Amino acid sequence: MKVLITGGTGYIGSHTAVELQHAGYEVVIIDNLENSERTVIDSIEKITGKHPHFEFIDVRDKKSLESLFEIYPDISSVIHFAAYKAVGESVKYPLKYYENNIGGLLNLLEVMEKRQIQNFVFSSSCTVYGEVSKMPVTEDSPVVKAMSPYGNTKKVCEEILQDQSVASNLKVVSLRYFNPVGAHDSGLIGDQDPNNLVPFVTQTAIGKRNVLTVFGNDYPTPDGTCIRDYIHVVDLAKAHVKAIEYLKHGKQKEDFSVFNIGTGNGNSVLEVIHSFEKISREKLNYKIGERRSGDVTQIFSSCEKAEKELGWKAERDLDNCMETAWKWEKNLKDVTM
């Protein structure tokens, strides 16, 4: 019942820690705090009433990983979030992404193999599908050449995991996320990543940013802006609990399984903006800019497989995503004042 979460003080990791603790699991978090704050641990405790174990460890540090499993020899499952994830940054700094995302995974798998830890949930991405012509995307949609180094790291990591599942007793569930947004209902944890659309929206509305740039309005979509499948982070976190239970109870049909995790619906960037304006009653200052390298025109999911095999389905809509994200942003302002 003890689960290791790498990158567990990050956006998705922290919400997953909350849902795992709600489900009765004991959580061990490791993070190098490069893109997060240690105070997130206190927020998790405030929400759940339980203090997760925390160790300041970088997955690129193999010796520290080996020491971790000496301290916690009863870890039975691992959820791996620790990775860089900004598409635009990956185009500028590809080697940084390959060194961290792939190197960190290799270290973790080598240590797990020594410890005979079988259950592994991987934080993957719909970017592995690239520019898809047929919607919605299913798990049988082809995995193609990635449009960014970030996307390629996810593709390569999945290939590594599949190979290792054949060569060892490793059991893998790879969750291919669509676009996580929103925040916990408490307003205590949320997304601070400056590379994501919704934080840009809320930060612009509250005055941290002067203007929001929409990257292109000449795409072949109804309003000209990119379409994505925006899934609430709490729904996404609950999918990880289902994945752990799926592995723990031996329900998997294959040693390496993939699942799309989204809502099954697509919303454009302008629809996200209009939803936020409706919920917040704030007029957002935005402008249209040039297209951004690495962005696909549209992508949204079919989640029938996750519903059938994992027993998971998204429950929250776009308005709730905007409502909770706005609550989180206002809570951040209150804390810093």
C-alpha positions as CSV (number, residue, x, y, z in Angstrom):
1,M,0.0,0.0,0.0
2,K,3.1,2.3,-0.1
3,V,3.4,4.2,-3.4
4,L,6.3,6.3,-4.6
5,I,5.5,9.4,-6.6
6,T,8.4,11.0,-8.4
7,G,7.8,14.7,-9.0
8,G,5.1,14.6,-6.4
9,T,5.1,18.2,-5.4
10,G,4.3,19.2,-9.0
11,Y,0.9,20.0,-10.4
12,I,-0.4,16.6,-11.3
13,G,1.8,14.8,-8.7
14,S,0.4,16.7,-5.8
15,H,-3.2,16.1,-6.8
16,T,-2.4,12.5,-7.2
17,A,-0.9,12.3,-3.8
18,V,-4.1,13.7,-2.4
19,E,-6.3,11.2,-4.2
20,L,-4.0,8.3,-3.2
21,Q,-4.2,9.3,0.5
22,H,-7.9,9.7,0.3
23,A,-8.0,6.1,-1.1
24,G,-6.0,4.8,1.9
25,Y,-2.5,4.6,0.3
26,E,0.7,5.6,2.1
27,V,2.6,8.0,-0.2
28,V,6.3,8.7,-0.5
29,I,7.1,11.8,-2.6
30,I,10.5,12.6,-4.2
31,D,11.1,15.9,-6.0
32,N,14.1,18.2,-6.7
33,L,11.8,21.2,-6.3
34,E,13.1,22.7,-9.5
35,N,9.5,23.6,-10.6
36,S,7.6,23.4,-7.4
37,E,7.7,24.3,-3.7
38,R,8.2,22.3,-0.6
39,T,5.1,24.0,0.9
40,V,3.0,21.8,-1.3
41,I,3.6,19.0,1.2
42,D,1.9,21.1,3.9
43,S,-1.0,21.8,1.6
44,I,-1.4,18.0,0.9
45,E,-1.6,17.5,4.6
46,K,-4.1,20.2,5.1
47,I,-6.4,18.7,2.5
48,T,-6.1,15.0,3.6
49,G,-5.1,15.2,7.3
50,K,-2.1,13.0,6.4
51,H,1.5,14.1,6.0
52,P,3.1,12.3,3.0
53,H,6.7,11.2,3.3
54,F,9.0,13.5,1.4
55,E,12.6,13.2,0.2
56,F,14.6,15.8,-1.7
57,I,15.8,13.7,-4.5
58,D,16.5,14.2,-8.3
59,V,15.7,11.1,-10.4
60,R,18.9,11.8,-12.3
61,D,20.8,11.0,-9.0
62,K,20.9,7.2,-9.1
63,K,22.7,6.8,-5.8
64,S,20.1,8.8,-4.0
65,L,17.4,6.7,-5.6
66,E,19.1,3.5,-4.4
67,S,19.3,5.0,-0.9
68,L,15.6,5.9,-1.0
69,F,14.6,2.3,-1.5
70,E,16.8,1.4,1.5
71,I,14.8,3.8,3.6
72,Y,11.4,2.7,2.2
73,P,11.9,-1.1,1.4
74,D,8.2,-1.7,1.3
75,I,7.4,0.6,-1.7
76,S,5.2,-1.6,-3.9
77,S,4.3,0.7,-6.8
78,V,5.8,3.7,-8.5
79,I,4.1,6.6,-10.3
80,H,6.6,8.6,-12.4
81,F,5.9,12.3,-13.1
82,A,9.4,13.8,-12.8
83,A,10.0,15.2,-16.2
84,Y,10.3,18.5,-18.1
85,K,7.1,19.2,-20.1
86,A,7.1,22.5,-22.0
87,V,6.8,22.0,-25.7
88,G,8.3,25.4,-26.7
89,E,11.3,25.0,-24.3
90,S,12.0,21.5,-25.5
91,V,12.4,22.9,-29.1
92,K,15.0,25.4,-27.8
93,Y,16.8,23.0,-25.4
94,P,16.3,19.4,-26.7
95,L,19.4,17.9,-24.9
96,K,18.0,19.2,-21.6
97,Y,14.8,17.2,-22.2
98,Y,16.5,14.0,-23.3
99,E,18.9,14.0,-20.4
100,N,16.3,14.6,-17.8
101,N,13.2,12.8,-19.1
102,I,14.9,9.7,-20.5
103,G,17.9,9.6,-18.2
104,G,15.7,9.9,-15.1
105,L,13.5,7.0,-16.3
106,L,16.4,4.7,-16.9
107,N,17.8,5.3,-13.4
108,L,14.4,4.6,-11.8
109,L,13.9,1.4,-13.8
110,E,17.3,0.1,-12.9
111,V,16.8,0.6,-9.2
112,M,13.3,-0.9,-9.4
113,E,14.6,-4.0,-11.2
114,K,17.1,-4.6,-8.4
115,R,14.3,-4.3,-5.8
116,Q,11.9,-6.4,-7.9
117,I,9.2,-3.7,-7.8
118,Q,6.7,-4.6,-10.5
119,N,4.0,-1.9,-10.7
120,F,4.7,1.2,-12.7
121,V,2.4,4.0,-13.8
122,F,3.9,6.4,-16.4
123,S,2.9,10.0,-17.0
124,S,2.7,10.0,-20.7
125,S,1.0,12.4,-23.2
126,C,-1.3,12.6,-26.2
127,T,1.7,14.3,-27.9
128,V,2.8,10.8,-28.9
129,Y,0.0,10.8,-31.5
130,G,1.4,13.9,-33.3
131,E,-0.9,15.7,-35.8
132,V,-3.8,13.3,-36.1
133,S,-6.2,13.5,-39.0
134,K,-9.0,11.4,-37.5
135,M,-10.8,12.3,-34.3
136,P,-11.3,11.3,-31.6
137,V,-7.9,9.7,-30.9
138,T,-8.0,6.1,-29.6
139,E,-5.2,4.0,-28.2
140,D,-5.0,2.3,-31.6
141,S,-4.3,5.6,-33.3
142,P,-0.7,5.5,-34.7
143,V,2.2,6.8,-32.6
144,V,4.1,8.9,-35.2
145,K,7.1,11.1,-35.4
146,A,6.9,13.6,-32.6
147,M,6.5,17.3,-33.4
148,S,8.7,18.4,-30.5
149,P,11.6,17.0,-28.4
150,Y,9.3,16.9,-25.4
151,G,6.8,14.7,-27.4
152,N,9.7,12.5,-28.5
153,T,10.9,11.9,-25.0
154,K,7.4,10.5,-24.1
155,K,7.4,8.3,-27.2
156,V,10.9,7.0,-26.4
157,C,10.1,6.5,-22.7
158,E,7.1,4.4,-23.7
159,E,9.3,2.3,-26.0
160,I,11.8,1.7,-23.1
161,L,9.0,0.7,-20.8
162,Q,7.5,-1.7,-23.3
163,D,10.9,-3.3,-23.9
164,Q,11.6,-3.6,-20.1
165,S,8.1,-5.1,-19.5
166,V,9.1,-7.9,-22.0
167,A,12.5,-8.4,-20.5
168,S,11.5,-8.4,-16.8
169,N,8.5,-8.8,-14.5
170,L,7.7,-5.0,-14.8
171,K,3.9,-4.2,-15.2
172,V,3.3,-0.8,-16.8
173,V,0.3,1.4,-17.2
174,S,1.1,4.4,-19.4
175,L,-1.5,7.2,-19.1
176,R,-1.6,9.4,-22.1
177,Y,-2.9,12.7,-20.8
178,F,-4.7,15.2,-22.8
179,N,-4.6,18.8,-21.3
180,P,-4.7,18.9,-17.5
181,V,-6.3,22.1,-16.1
182,G,-8.1,23.4,-13.0
183,A,-7.1,23.0,-9.4
184,H,-8.2,21.3,-6.1
185,D,-11.5,22.5,-4.8
186,S,-9.8,23.8,-1.6
187,G,-7.7,26.2,-3.6
188,L,-4.6,25.0,-1.8
189,I,-2.9,23.3,-4.7
190,G,-2.9,24.1,-8.4
191,D,-0.9,24.9,-11.5
192,Q,1.8,27.5,-11.5
193,D,3.6,26.4,-14.7
194,P,4.2,29.5,-16.8
195,N,4.1,27.4,-20.0
196,N,0.4,26.3,-19.7
197,L,-2.6,28.1,-21.1
198,V,-4.9,28.3,-18.1
199,P,-2.2,29.8,-15.7
200,F,-1.6,32.4,-18.4
201,V,-5.3,33.1,-18.4
202,T,-5.7,33.5,-14.6
203,Q,-2.4,35.3,-14.2
204,T,-3.5,37.8,-16.8
205,A,-6.9,38.3,-15.2
206,I,-5.4,38.9,-11.8
207,G,-2.8,41.4,-13.1
208,K,0.4,39.3,-12.9
209,R,0.6,39.5,-16.7
210,N,-0.4,42.4,-18.9
211,V,-1.7,40.4,-21.8
212,L,-2.4,36.9,-22.9
213,T,-1.1,35.8,-26.3
214,V,-3.1,33.4,-28.3
215,F,-0.7,31.5,-30.5
216,G,-2.3,31.7,-33.9
217,N,-5.9,32.1,-35.1
218,D,-5.5,30.8,-38.6
219,Y,-5.8,27.1,-37.9
220,P,-8.4,25.1,-39.8
221,T,-10.8,25.0,-36.8
222,P,-14.2,26.7,-36.3
223,D,-12.7,29.8,-34.6
224,G,-9.1,29.5,-36.0
225,T,-7.5,28.6,-32.7
226,C,-6.1,25.2,-31.6
227,I,-8.4,22.6,-30.1
228,R,-7.5,20.5,-27.1
229,D,-9.2,18.1,-24.7
230,Y,-9.0,19.9,-21.3
231,I,-9.3,17.5,-18.4
232,H,-9.7,18.6,-14.8
233,V,-6.6,17.7,-12.8
234,V,-8.6,16.0,-10.0
235,D,-10.2,13.7,-12.6
236,L,-6.7,13.0,-13.9
237,A,-5.4,12.3,-10.4
238,K,-8.2,9.8,-9.8
239,A,-7.2,8.0,-13.0
240,H,-3.8,7.2,-11.3
241,V,-5.5,5.7,-8.3
242,K,-7.5,3.5,-10.7
243,A,-4.3,2.5,-12.5
244,I,-2.5,1.5,-9.3
245,E,-5.5,-0.6,-8.4
246,Y,-5.6,-2.1,-11.9
247,L,-2.0,-3.2,-11.4
248,K,-2.3,-4.3,-7.8
249,H,-5.2,-6.6,-8.5
250,G,-3.6,-8.1,-11.6
251,K,-6.4,-6.9,-14.0
252,Q,-4.0,-5.9,-16.9
253,K,-4.4,-7.9,-20.1
254,E,-0.8,-7.0,-21.1
255,D,2.4,-6.2,-19.3
256,F,2.4,-2.8,-21.0
257,S,-1.0,-1.1,-21.3
258,V,-1.8,2.4,-22.5
259,F,-4.9,4.5,-21.8
260,N,-6.1,7.9,-23.0
261,I,-7.0,10.2,-20.1
262,G,-9.2,13.0,-21.3
263,T,-12.9,14.0,-21.5
264,G,-13.7,13.0,-25.1
265,N,-14.5,16.6,-26.0
266,G,-12.4,19.3,-27.7
267,N,-12.4,23.0,-26.8
268,S,-10.6,25.8,-28.6
269,V,-8.3,28.3,-27.0
270,L,-10.9,31.0,-27.4
271,E,-13.6,28.7,-25.9
272,V,-11.3,28.4,-22.8
273,I,-11.0,32.2,-22.6
274,H,-14.8,32.7,-23.0
275,S,-15.5,30.0,-20.3
276,F,-13.1,31.8,-17.9
277,E,-14.7,35.2,-18.6
278,K,-18.2,33.8,-17.9
279,I,-17.2,32.1,-14.7
280,S,-15.0,34.9,-13.3
281,R,-16.9,37.8,-14.7
282,E,-13.6,39.3,-15.7
283,K,-12.8,40.6,-19.1
284,L,-9.6,39.1,-20.3
285,N,-6.9,41.2,-22.1
286,Y,-5.6,39.0,-24.9
287,K,-4.1,39.4,-28.3
288,I,-3.5,37.1,-31.3
289,G,0.1,36.2,-31.9
290,E,2.1,34.0,-34.3
291,R,1.7,30.2,-34.3
292,R,4.0,28.4,-31.8
293,S,6.4,25.8,-33.0
294,G,5.4,22.2,-32.1
295,D,1.7,22.9,-31.7
296,V,-0.8,20.5,-33.4
297,T,-4.0,21.9,-34.8
298,Q,-6.4,19.8,-32.8
299,I,-6.5,16.7,-30.6
300,F,-9.1,15.2,-28.4
301,S,-9.6,11.7,-27.0
302,S,-11.7,8.7,-27.0
303,C,-11.7,7.4,-23.4
304,E,-13.8,4.3,-23.8
305,K,-10.9,1.9,-23.0
306,A,-10.2,3.7,-19.7
307,E,-13.9,3.5,-18.8
308,K,-14.1,-0.1,-19.7
309,E,-10.9,-1.5,-18.2
310,L,-9.9,1.0,-15.5
311,G,-13.5,1.9,-14.4
312,W,-12.6,5.6,-14.8
313,K,-14.4,8.5,-16.5
314,A,-14.0,12.2,-16.3
315,E,-16.7,13.9,-14.3
316,R,-15.9,17.7,-14.5
317,D,-16.6,20.2,-17.3
318,L,-14.6,23.1,-18.7
319,D,-16.5,25.7,-16.5
320,N,-15.5,23.8,-13.3
321,C,-11.9,23.7,-14.6
322,M,-12.0,27.5,-14.9
323,E,-13.8,28.0,-11.6
324,T,-11.2,26.0,-9.6
325,A,-8.3,27.5,-11.4
326,W,-9.5,31.0,-10.7
327,K,-10.0,30.1,-7.0
328,W,-6.4,28.8,-6.9
329,E,-5.1,32.0,-8.5
330,K,-7.0,34.2,-6.0
331,N,-5.7,32.1,-3.1
332,L,-2.2,32.6,-4.3
333,K,-2.7,36.4,-4.4
334,D,-4.1,36.3,-0.8
335,V,-1.1,34.3,0.4
336,T,1.4,36.7,-1.1
337,M,-0.3,39.9,0.1
